[in-house]
């Protein structure tokens, strides 16, 4: 648990195995990827925290989250980021001829992403795509979207609505969407080529946020200044309490 949010401590192989199995069964489940912004937002917004707590799998999308898990008793924890998860699943699902549905972003980004997936993963069927309106929820349209997704017989629905909207959408649609839903955030933009991702060396050193801030300072400045600061304070307090508890009860592993 990090700042009150449960994060699954697991390796890449186990994460992809679960996703492929759930996708193959077209299980109505959902997967969240959790970064610093997510855990801080969860401390302030109860519906979002509930969406994370009810997810079938929550992975550590951000390097600081993986670092915290390592400090809290899971020394081998890797970063399991949304864009990488999407790509690894597609590689595994291709052999099974899985069908995927793309939900979110813009029509232009979806068209570009569909072309990329057709080129990179010819065994994957892009069963459909939809860019929902950004100006509010419409029950009639939502019902139509759910019907279209289910009619596509998709194994996996990738959701690119941004945090916290995508997590709450998945929580509200479990039991209605007959497929595994995975919230992947900016993965649509990265893989379509509409937004450049940070170089690998920055990703490996936990500095992808700094690259994104440089690319979109006006949109992300307040988010990173506020959430990163709150995370540092909260993480320091949690580690201090964890160490204190371990000194009182030797041999107990903090979670």
BALOBA-1460 file (C-alpha; in Angstrom, 3 decimals):
// residues 255
<rec num="1" residu="x" x="0.000" y="0.000" z="0.000"/>
<rec num="2" residu="x" x="1.338" y="3.426" z="-0.955"/>
<rec num="3" residu="x" x="-0.312" y="6.531" z="0.500"/>
<rec num="4" residu="x" x="-3.399" y="4.415" z="1.173"/>
<rec num="5" residu="x" x="-3.627" y="2.867" z="-2.315"/>
<rec num="6" residu="x" x="-3.025" y="-0.831" z="-2.875"/>
<rec num="7" residu="x" x="-0.530" y="-1.563" z="-5.659"/>
<rec num="8" residu="x" x="0.061" y="-5.112" z="-6.888"/>
<rec num="9" residu="x" x="3.665" y="-6.215" z="-6.430"/>
<rec num="10" residu="x" x="4.353" y="-8.560" z="-9.326"/>
<rec num="11" residu="x" x="6.780" y="-9.135" z="-12.191"/>
<rec num="12" residu="x" x="6.220" y="-8.402" z="-15.879"/>
<rec num="13" residu="x" x="5.647" y="-12.050" z="-16.805"/>
<rec num="14" residu="x" x="2.937" y="-12.498" z="-14.201"/>
<rec num="15" residu="x" x="1.205" y="-9.256" z="-15.182"/>
<rec num="16" residu="x" x="1.089" y="-10.186" z="-18.878"/>
<rec num="17" residu="x" x="-0.017" y="-13.752" z="-18.091"/>
<rec num="18" residu="x" x="-2.985" y="-12.419" z="-16.133"/>
<rec num="19" residu="x" x="-3.922" y="-9.943" z="-18.848"/>
<rec num="20" residu="x" x="-3.730" y="-12.536" z="-21.616"/>
<rec num="21" residu="x" x="-5.777" y="-15.026" z="-19.579"/>
<rec num="22" residu="x" x="-8.470" y="-12.475" z="-18.720"/>
<rec num="23" residu="x" x="-8.507" y="-11.225" z="-22.298"/>
<rec num="24" residu="x" x="-8.829" y="-14.737" z="-23.699"/>
<rec num="25" residu="x" x="-11.845" y="-15.319" z="-21.436"/>
<rec num="26" residu="x" x="-13.287" y="-11.877" z="-22.326"/>
<rec num="27" residu="x" x="-13.648" y="-11.399" z="-18.590"/>
<rec num="28" residu="x" x="-15.328" y="-8.159" z="-17.512"/>
<rec num="29" residu="x" x="-12.417" y="-6.963" z="-15.409"/>
<rec num="30" residu="x" x="-10.240" y="-3.874" z="-15.388"/>
<rec num="31" residu="x" x="-6.587" y="-2.974" z="-14.942"/>
<rec num="32" residu="x" x="-5.231" y="0.355" z="-13.695"/>
<rec num="33" residu="x" x="-1.706" y="1.703" z="-13.986"/>
<rec num="34" residu="x" x="-0.763" y="3.873" z="-11.035"/>
<rec num="35" residu="x" x="1.782" y="6.691" z="-10.877"/>
<rec num="36" residu="x" x="2.520" y="9.524" z="-8.451"/>
<rec num="37" residu="x" x="-0.384" y="11.596" z="-9.759"/>
<rec num="38" residu="x" x="-2.724" y="8.638" z="-9.245"/>
<rec num="39" residu="x" x="-1.856" y="7.885" z="-5.627"/>
<rec num="40" residu="x" x="-1.933" y="11.555" z="-4.641"/>
<rec num="41" residu="x" x="-5.266" y="12.082" z="-6.413"/>
<rec num="42" residu="x" x="-6.643" y="9.046" z="-4.581"/>
<rec num="43" residu="x" x="-5.916" y="10.716" z="-1.229"/>
<rec num="44" residu="x" x="-8.180" y="13.616" z="-2.233"/>
<rec num="45" residu="x" x="-10.937" y="12.079" z="-4.371"/>
<rec num="46" residu="x" x="-12.923" y="9.229" z="-2.823"/>
<rec num="47" residu="x" x="-14.589" y="7.974" z="-6.054"/>
<rec num="48" residu="x" x="-11.193" y="7.647" z="-7.705"/>
<rec num="49" residu="x" x="-9.711" y="5.852" z="-4.701"/>
<rec num="50" residu="x" x="-12.650" y="3.443" z="-4.780"/>
<rec num="51" residu="x" x="-12.094" y="2.788" z="-8.499"/>
<rec num="52" residu="x" x="-8.461" y="1.868" z="-7.802"/>
<rec num="53" residu="x" x="-9.314" y="-0.283" z="-4.784"/>
<rec num="54" residu="x" x="-11.877" y="-2.279" z="-6.775"/>
<rec num="55" residu="x" x="-9.608" y="-2.884" z="-9.791"/>
<rec num="56" residu="x" x="-8.583" y="-6.440" z="-10.599"/>
<rec num="57" residu="x" x="-4.974" y="-5.368" z="-11.092"/>
<rec num="58" residu="x" x="-3.133" y="-2.139" z="-10.214"/>
<rec num="59" residu="x" x="0.427" y="-1.845" z="-11.500"/>
<rec num="60" residu="x" x="3.199" y="0.594" z="-10.614"/>
<rec num="61" residu="x" x="3.303" y="2.832" z="-13.650"/>
<rec num="62" residu="x" x="5.685" y="5.404" z="-12.180"/>
<rec num="63" residu="x" x="9.321" y="4.865" z="-11.226"/>
<rec num="64" residu="x" x="8.765" y="6.436" z="-7.762"/>
<rec num="65" residu="x" x="5.967" y="3.919" z="-7.124"/>
<rec num="66" residu="x" x="8.264" y="1.013" z="-8.010"/>
<rec num="67" residu="x" x="10.963" y="2.533" z="-5.799"/>
<rec num="68" residu="x" x="8.536" y="2.764" z="-2.877"/>
<rec num="69" residu="x" x="7.509" y="-0.877" z="-3.292"/>
<rec num="70" residu="x" x="11.173" y="-1.878" z="-3.236"/>
<rec num="71" residu="x" x="11.665" y="0.109" z="-0.023"/>
<rec num="72" residu="x" x="8.575" y="-1.506" z="1.504"/>
<rec num="73" residu="x" x="9.713" y="-5.103" z="1.131"/>
<rec num="74" residu="x" x="9.546" y="-5.997" z="-2.573"/>
<rec num="75" residu="x" x="13.182" y="-5.555" z="-3.690"/>
<rec num="76" residu="x" x="12.720" y="-6.939" z="-7.206"/>
<rec num="77" residu="x" x="9.756" y="-4.771" z="-8.163"/>
<rec num="78" residu="x" x="9.938" y="-3.407" z="-11.708"/>
<rec num="79" residu="x" x="8.138" y="-0.448" z="-13.198"/>
<rec num="80" residu="x" x="5.103" y="-1.716" z="-15.144"/>
<rec num="81" residu="x" x="4.050" y="1.273" z="-17.226"/>
<rec num="82" residu="x" x="0.896" y="1.587" z="-19.324"/>
<rec num="83" residu="x" x="2.515" y="2.124" z="-22.753"/>
<rec num="84" residu="x" x="4.892" y="-0.801" z="-22.196"/>
<rec num="85" residu="x" x="2.103" y="-3.017" z="-20.882"/>
<rec num="86" residu="x" x="0.046" y="-2.303" z="-23.994"/>
<rec num="87" residu="x" x="2.935" y="-3.237" z="-26.294"/>
<rec num="88" residu="x" x="3.864" y="-6.416" z="-24.403"/>
<rec num="89" residu="x" x="0.273" y="-7.591" z="-24.294"/>
<rec num="90" residu="x" x="-0.141" y="-6.998" z="-28.040"/>
<rec num="91" residu="x" x="2.955" y="-9.082" z="-28.699"/>
<rec num="92" residu="x" x="1.552" y="-11.951" z="-26.602"/>
<rec num="93" residu="x" x="-2.042" y="-11.567" z="-27.797"/>
<rec num="94" residu="x" x="-1.016" y="-11.586" z="-31.442"/>
<rec num="95" residu="x" x="-0.225" y="-15.297" z="-31.290"/>
<rec num="96" residu="x" x="-3.787" y="-15.899" z="-30.061"/>
<rec num="97" residu="x" x="-5.333" y="-13.596" z="-32.705"/>
<rec num="98" residu="x" x="-6.893" y="-11.451" z="-30.018"/>
<rec num="99" residu="x" x="-9.262" y="-8.652" z="-30.905"/>
<rec num="100" residu="x" x="-8.787" y="-5.198" z="-29.369"/>
<rec num="101" residu="x" x="-10.928" y="-2.083" z="-29.159"/>
<rec num="102" residu="x" x="-9.509" y="1.441" z="-28.788"/>
<rec num="103" residu="x" x="-11.610" y="3.835" z="-26.706"/>
<rec num="104" residu="x" x="-10.565" y="7.434" z="-26.047"/>
<rec num="105" residu="x" x="-8.305" y="10.178" z="-27.417"/>
<rec num="106" residu="x" x="-9.170" y="11.827" z="-30.772"/>
<rec num="107" residu="x" x="-10.250" y="10.462" z="-34.146"/>
<rec num="108" residu="x" x="-6.930" y="11.478" z="-35.709"/>
<rec num="109" residu="x" x="-4.861" y="9.763" z="-33.006"/>
<rec num="110" residu="x" x="-6.984" y="6.618" z="-33.203"/>
<rec num="111" residu="x" x="-6.606" y="6.448" z="-36.984"/>
<rec num="112" residu="x" x="-2.837" y="6.748" z="-36.666"/>
<rec num="113" residu="x" x="-2.695" y="4.215" z="-33.866"/>
<rec num="114" residu="x" x="-4.815" y="1.738" z="-35.812"/>
<rec num="115" residu="x" x="-2.385" y="1.964" z="-38.730"/>
<rec num="116" residu="x" x="0.594" y="1.415" z="-36.411"/>
<rec num="117" residu="x" x="-0.994" y="-1.654" z="-34.814"/>
<rec num="118" residu="x" x="-1.868" y="-3.140" z="-38.207"/>
<rec num="119" residu="x" x="1.756" y="-2.753" z="-39.268"/>
<rec num="120" residu="x" x="3.436" y="-3.895" z="-36.048"/>
<rec num="121" residu="x" x="0.993" y="-6.636" z="-35.011"/>
<rec num="122" residu="x" x="-0.688" y="-8.090" z="-38.119"/>
<rec num="123" residu="x" x="-2.098" y="-10.971" z="-36.045"/>
<rec num="124" residu="x" x="-4.045" y="-8.570" z="-33.818"/>
<rec num="125" residu="x" x="-7.510" y="-7.567" z="-34.988"/>
<rec num="126" residu="x" x="-8.442" y="-3.953" z="-34.266"/>
<rec num="127" residu="x" x="-12.134" y="-4.696" z="-33.806"/>
<rec num="128" residu="x" x="-13.189" y="-1.073" z="-33.414"/>
<rec num="129" residu="x" x="-12.309" y="2.372" z="-32.152"/>
<rec num="130" residu="x" x="-14.226" y="5.268" z="-30.690"/>
<rec num="131" residu="x" x="-13.347" y="8.805" z="-29.584"/>
<rec num="132" residu="x" x="-16.067" y="9.758" z="-27.081"/>
<rec num="133" residu="x" x="-17.033" y="13.420" z="-26.569"/>
<rec num="134" residu="x" x="-15.039" y="15.320" z="-23.981"/>
<rec num="135" residu="x" x="-17.887" y="17.600" z="-22.908"/>
<rec num="136" residu="x" x="-19.767" y="15.307" z="-20.597"/>
<rec num="137" residu="x" x="-21.521" y="11.961" z="-20.069"/>
<rec num="138" residu="x" x="-24.514" y="11.079" z="-22.247"/>
<rec num="139" residu="x" x="-26.383" y="7.910" z="-21.129"/>
<rec num="140" residu="x" x="-27.839" y="7.167" z="-24.565"/>
<rec num="141" residu="x" x="-24.472" y="7.483" z="-26.271"/>
<rec num="142" residu="x" x="-22.803" y="5.486" z="-23.521"/>
<rec num="143" residu="x" x="-25.249" y="2.628" z="-24.038"/>
<rec num="144" residu="x" x="-24.477" y="2.740" z="-27.761"/>
<rec num="145" residu="x" x="-20.734" y="2.653" z="-27.058"/>
<rec num="146" residu="x" x="-21.102" y="-0.367" z="-24.786"/>
<rec num="147" residu="x" x="-23.210" y="-2.153" z="-27.396"/>
<rec num="148" residu="x" x="-20.605" y="-1.434" z="-30.084"/>
<rec num="149" residu="x" x="-17.766" y="-2.705" z="-27.901"/>
<rec num="150" residu="x" x="-19.620" y="-5.902" z="-27.042"/>
<rec num="151" residu="x" x="-20.667" y="-6.478" z="-30.645"/>
<rec num="152" residu="x" x="-17.019" y="-6.216" z="-31.709"/>
<rec num="153" residu="x" x="-16.231" y="-9.299" z="-29.567"/>
<rec num="154" residu="x" x="-13.052" y="-7.592" z="-28.390"/>
<rec num="155" residu="x" x="-10.866" y="-9.473" z="-25.950"/>
<rec num="156" residu="x" x="-9.309" y="-6.286" z="-24.577"/>
<rec num="157" residu="x" x="-10.507" y="-2.692" z="-24.584"/>
<rec num="158" residu="x" x="-7.747" y="-0.119" z="-24.195"/>
<rec num="159" residu="x" x="-9.048" y="3.022" z="-22.501"/>
<rec num="160" residu="x" x="-7.259" y="6.306" z="-23.146"/>
<rec num="161" residu="x" x="-9.382" y="8.875" z="-21.345"/>
<rec num="162" residu="x" x="-6.753" y="10.171" z="-18.934"/>
<rec num="163" residu="x" x="-6.615" y="9.960" z="-15.140"/>
<rec num="164" residu="x" x="-8.941" y="9.847" z="-13.202"/>
<rec num="165" residu="x" x="-11.643" y="9.656" z="-15.875"/>
<rec num="166" residu="x" x="-10.527" y="6.356" z="-17.379"/>
<rec num="167" residu="x" x="-10.333" y="4.546" z="-14.030"/>
<rec num="168" residu="x" x="-13.810" y="5.694" z="-13.018"/>
<rec num="169" residu="x" x="-15.167" y="4.785" z="-16.461"/>
<rec num="170" residu="x" x="-13.804" y="1.253" z="-16.151"/>
<rec num="171" residu="x" x="-15.177" y="0.835" z="-12.627"/>
<rec num="172" residu="x" x="-18.623" y="1.963" z="-13.785"/>
<rec num="173" residu="x" x="-18.559" y="-0.376" z="-16.790"/>
<rec num="174" residu="x" x="-17.373" y="-3.600" z="-15.190"/>
<rec num="175" residu="x" x="-20.203" y="-6.061" z="-15.702"/>
<rec num="176" residu="x" x="-21.457" y="-4.139" z="-18.756"/>
<rec num="177" residu="x" x="-18.436" y="-4.393" z="-21.058"/>
<rec num="178" residu="x" x="-17.756" y="-8.020" z="-21.988"/>
<rec num="179" residu="x" x="-13.989" y="-7.679" z="-22.214"/>
<rec num="180" residu="x" x="-10.932" y="-6.851" z="-20.166"/>
<rec num="181" residu="x" x="-10.510" y="-3.075" z="-19.844"/>
<rec num="182" residu="x" x="-7.050" y="-1.547" z="-19.445"/>
<rec num="183" residu="x" x="-6.513" y="2.153" z="-18.757"/>
<rec num="184" residu="x" x="-3.331" y="3.185" z="-20.546"/>
<rec num="185" residu="x" x="-3.347" y="6.981" z="-20.299"/>
<rec num="186" residu="x" x="-1.043" y="8.628" z="-22.824"/>
<rec num="187" residu="x" x="-0.134" y="5.338" z="-24.540"/>
<rec num="188" residu="x" x="-2.383" y="6.161" z="-27.512"/>
<rec num="189" residu="x" x="-0.424" y="9.366" z="-28.123"/>
<rec num="190" residu="x" x="2.969" y="7.696" z="-27.705"/>
<rec num="191" residu="x" x="2.317" y="4.698" z="-29.928"/>
<rec num="192" residu="x" x="0.533" y="6.707" z="-32.615"/>
<rec num="193" residu="x" x="3.460" y="9.121" z="-32.813"/>
<rec num="194" residu="x" x="1.415" y="12.202" z="-31.905"/>
<rec num="195" residu="x" x="3.462" y="12.695" z="-28.719"/>
<rec num="196" residu="x" x="7.119" y="11.813" z="-28.209"/>
<rec num="197" residu="x" x="8.020" y="9.684" z="-25.207"/>
<rec num="198" residu="x" x="11.029" y="10.398" z="-23.026"/>
<rec num="199" residu="x" x="14.338" y="8.736" z="-24.001"/>
<rec num="200" residu="x" x="14.944" y="5.384" z="-22.337"/>
<rec num="201" residu="x" x="17.710" y="6.696" z="-20.079"/>
<rec num="202" residu="x" x="15.312" y="9.245" z="-18.584"/>
<rec num="203" residu="x" x="12.657" y="6.545" z="-18.111"/>
<rec num="204" residu="x" x="15.163" y="4.265" z="-16.379"/>
<rec num="205" residu="x" x="16.218" y="7.022" z="-13.986"/>
<rec num="206" residu="x" x="12.655" y="7.952" z="-13.048"/>
<rec num="207" residu="x" x="12.758" y="11.276" z="-14.894"/>
<rec num="208" residu="x" x="10.086" y="10.742" z="-17.544"/>
<rec num="209" residu="x" x="7.911" y="13.281" z="-15.722"/>
<rec num="210" residu="x" x="10.609" y="15.932" z="-16.239"/>
<rec num="211" residu="x" x="10.633" y="15.278" z="-19.984"/>
<rec num="212" residu="x" x="6.839" y="15.517" z="-20.147"/>
<rec num="213" residu="x" x="6.935" y="18.738" z="-18.176"/>
<rec num="214" residu="x" x="9.392" y="20.193" z="-20.697"/>
<rec num="215" residu="x" x="7.076" y="19.193" z="-23.560"/>
<rec num="216" residu="x" x="3.858" y="20.493" z="-21.978"/>
<rec num="217" residu="x" x="4.841" y="23.008" z="-19.263"/>
<rec num="218" residu="x" x="1.616" y="25.011" z="-19.280"/>
<rec num="219" residu="x" x="-0.609" y="21.958" z="-18.847"/>
<rec num="220" residu="x" x="1.565" y="19.962" z="-16.474"/>
<rec num="221" residu="x" x="3.409" y="22.505" z="-14.315"/>
<rec num="222" residu="x" x="0.845" y="22.763" z="-11.544"/>
<rec num="223" residu="x" x="0.128" y="19.034" z="-11.623"/>
<rec num="224" residu="x" x="3.756" y="18.030" z="-11.178"/>
<rec num="225" residu="x" x="4.706" y="20.752" z="-8.694"/>
<rec num="226" residu="x" x="1.757" y="20.006" z="-6.433"/>
<rec num="227" residu="x" x="1.478" y="16.213" z="-6.750"/>
<rec num="228" residu="x" x="5.217" y="15.521" z="-6.668"/>
<rec num="229" residu="x" x="5.610" y="17.652" z="-3.543"/>
<rec num="230" residu="x" x="2.678" y="15.958" z="-1.800"/>
<rec num="231" residu="x" x="4.025" y="12.545" z="-2.785"/>
<rec num="232" residu="x" x="7.496" y="13.245" z="-1.388"/>
<rec num="233" residu="x" x="6.027" y="14.372" z="1.937"/>
<rec num="234" residu="x" x="3.589" y="11.461" z="2.122"/>
<rec num="235" residu="x" x="6.153" y="8.850" z="1.053"/>
<rec num="236" residu="x" x="8.682" y="10.096" z="3.621"/>
<rec num="237" residu="x" x="6.062" y="9.882" z="6.357"/>
<rec num="238" residu="x" x="5.018" y="6.381" z="5.290"/>
<rec num="239" residu="x" x="8.602" y="5.104" z="5.225"/>
<rec num="240" residu="x" x="9.270" y="6.612" z="8.645"/>
<rec num="241" residu="x" x="6.196" y="4.904" z="10.128"/>
<rec num="242" residu="x" x="7.110" y="1.650" z="8.378"/>
<rec num="243" residu="x" x="10.613" y="1.624" z="9.820"/>
<rec num="244" residu="x" x="9.285" y="2.473" z="13.253"/>
<rec num="245" residu="x" x="6.815" y="-0.428" z="13.055"/>
<rec num="246" residu="x" x="9.575" y="-2.804" z="11.916"/>
<rec num="247" residu="x" x="11.747" y="-1.829" z="14.882"/>
<rec num="248" residu="x" x="8.856" y="-2.607" z="17.210"/>
<rec num="249" residu="x" x="8.054" y="-5.928" z="15.510"/>
<rec num="250" residu="x" x="11.227" y="-7.514" z="14.053"/>
<rec num="251" residu="x" x="10.638" y="-9.797" z="11.102"/>
<rec num="252" residu="x" x="7.383" y="-8.188" z="10.009"/>
<rec num="253" residu="x" x="7.464" y="-7.090" z="6.364"/>
<rec num="254" residu="x" x="5.755" y="-3.756" z="5.677"/>
<rec num="255" residu="x" x="3.294" y="-3.590" z="2.801"/>
